[in-house]
Amino acid sequence: MRVPARSTVAEIATSKKRGLIGRIGTLLLLVATFAILVSLGTWQMQRLHWKESLLSAMAERRSAPPATLAEIEKILADGGDIDYRTVSVTGGFDHTKERHFFATFNGRTGYYVFTPLRLDDDRFLFVNRGFVPFEQKDASTRLAGELPAFVGVHGLARPKLDGKPSSLVPDNDLAKNIFYWKDLDTMASSVGLPADKVVPLFVDADATPNPGGLPIGGVTQFDLPNNHLQYALTWYGLAAALVLVSGIYAMRRGR
């Protein structure tokens, strides 16, 4: 009987050891990948519950009786969420200080008209009065839409943004009076309004018709994407596929 050389025995032992290490490494990689896929699916389910709660809160706020501006400011001061809360305010518009936010509405390109409303306490509240077409950006082309000195405005409270939403958003063009993001401080300073005289929020006017038809109110967007269930099922499906493929491969190797 031929006895294997010591070097051959050592090589076989080393090969088996490497194979075992490789299998353990592969197993750990599969477990880690499975855990990541499941965690991503679970995160999307958490996002789904959050989005559904947000949509429910939005619907409840939009259907609530209008609050006064003082009530909205108190909620804001207490750290509450004022977004989409119905509000009713009175004052006089200063149409000479319009600011224009680039927007599309019903497939048309144009602007949302943000006009400061002078309140009884001599502060100013910027109101998104609605949409005007691109060719009617200049207020002189829609003089019929300039409301009288004292009006009531009903709409939705919108919070002041802390900064530019994304680096992909263009910088505001003050020279042309075109805003690509709602920078309240710059809107105010660009028309000479001191910061301490400006209410730190916006109001989107409702769809009450304006004289002459412009601006077109009621432009607030409510279509928040809610695809989190689809994403969760995708991640969970990939995790299940990983288990299935790994099981089939293991069975074939075992044979």
Secondary structure, 3 states (H helix, E strand, C coil): CCCCCHHHHHHHHHHHHHHHHHHHHHHHHHHHHHHHHHHHHHHHHHHHHHHHHHHHHHHHHHHCCCEEHHHHHHHHHCCCCCCCCEEEEEEEECHHHCEEEEEEECCEEEEEEEEEEECCCCCEEEEEEEEEEHHHCCHHHHHHHCCCCCEEEEEEEEECCCCCCCCCCCCCECCCCEECCCCHHHHHHCCCCCHHHEEEEEEEECCCCCHHHCCECCCCCCCCCCCHHHHHHHHHHHHHHHHHHHHHHHHHHHC
